[in-house]
Amino acid sequence: MAPKANADISAKEGEFSLRFWGVRGGIPTTNAETLRFGGNTPCVEVHCGDHLIILEAGTGIRPFGLALDQSRPIKADIFFSVSRFDHACGLPFFGAGYNPANEFKVWAGHLGSGGSIEQDLNDLMTSPLFPIPLSFIGGLKQWGDFIAGDEFEPREGIRVRTAALNNPAGATGYRVEYGGKALGYVSNTGHCPDEPDENVLALIENCDLVIYDSYYYDEEVTNGELSGHSTWQEGLRLCQAAGAKRIAAFQHHPDHFDDELEKVQAILDARLPGSVVASEGQTVRL
């Protein structure tokens, strides 16, 4: 399902809404078996009223950038959960980023004290890996390094809570609160068997929607423990324990094909109605 050309989904003033532009983990997929749910790596467009937040800069950020209305300057925030290749490789192809009239602030909390998301992205865009340096992306105006666990208000009326996730290289989960509603974003997290992650439970408590790392299925886990990625089943268990209203299973494994994901959707329909297996172009209103 191809995303619609118009990227503006804030139909009503003050609305809290989102659109998925990339839902695949690891590496983009282009085969026929993944066309329904999509093959671009992570990127989610979030509207808090008239303010734009972008979650991740995987390959999905390229079509998103092409769809953005640039008839007037854009002010937005880009949040990274990690700076791994599949979450950042779309940034050099984000057309709106090269417009110096735009103002993007880039945030990350997984790099620890003294870490720099600007330096991480600069390393990615260094020859011979990529011929154009990060400094050419003139719309990237500010850098917001923080420590996972911090809380802040990136724009008036928008509150962001963060938490460290179970990932050996470091990862950050987000809770975005706006207009009395809450969106949880938990990507690149692992889990232990029969031991719910208390950081995640606190972060997603009573969320209206939780976007959750569903790279694996429970039945694919051989030793009962995962580090760096999780399962849709664990996400469902956490959402139910935390009183979250809906889950969006996200960051699908490259080898999880459409027919399998359709079956997951049927189970989510029965167990937590209103939940979705995230697909490219899909919109959700909180």
Secondary structure as GFF3:
##gff-version 3
##sequence-region A 1 286
A	DSSP	beta_strand	16	22	.	.	.	ID=ss1
A	DSSP	three_ten_helix	32	34	.	.	.	ID=ss2
A	DSSP	beta_strand	43	48	.	.	.	ID=ss3
A	DSSP	beta_strand	51	55	.	.	.	ID=ss4
A	DSSP	alpha_helix	61	67	.	.	.	ID=ss5
A	DSSP	beta_strand	75	80	.	.	.	ID=ss6
A	DSSP	alpha_helix	85	88	.	.	.	ID=ss7
A	DSSP	three_ten_helix	91	93	.	.	.	ID=ss8
A	DSSP	three_ten_helix	95	98	.	.	.	ID=ss9
A	DSSP	beta_strand	103	108	.	.	.	ID=ss10
A	DSSP	alpha_helix	117	124	.	.	.	ID=ss11
A	DSSP	three_ten_helix	134	136	.	.	.	ID=ss12
A	DSSP	beta_strand	140	145	.	.	.	ID=ss13
A	DSSP	beta_strand	151	155	.	.	.	ID=ss14
A	DSSP	beta_strand	158	164	.	.	.	ID=ss15
A	DSSP	beta_strand	172	178	.	.	.	ID=ss16
A	DSSP	beta_strand	181	186	.	.	.	ID=ss17
A	DSSP	alpha_helix	198	204	.	.	.	ID=ss18
A	DSSP	beta_strand	209	213	.	.	.	ID=ss19
A	DSSP	three_ten_helix	218	220	.	.	.	ID=ss20
A	DSSP	alpha_helix	232	242	.	.	.	ID=ss21
A	DSSP	beta_strand	247	250	.	.	.	ID=ss22
A	DSSP	alpha_helix	258	271	.	.	.	ID=ss23
A	DSSP	beta_strand	276	277	.	.	.	ID=ss24
A	DSSP	beta_strand	283	285	.	.	.	ID=ss25
###
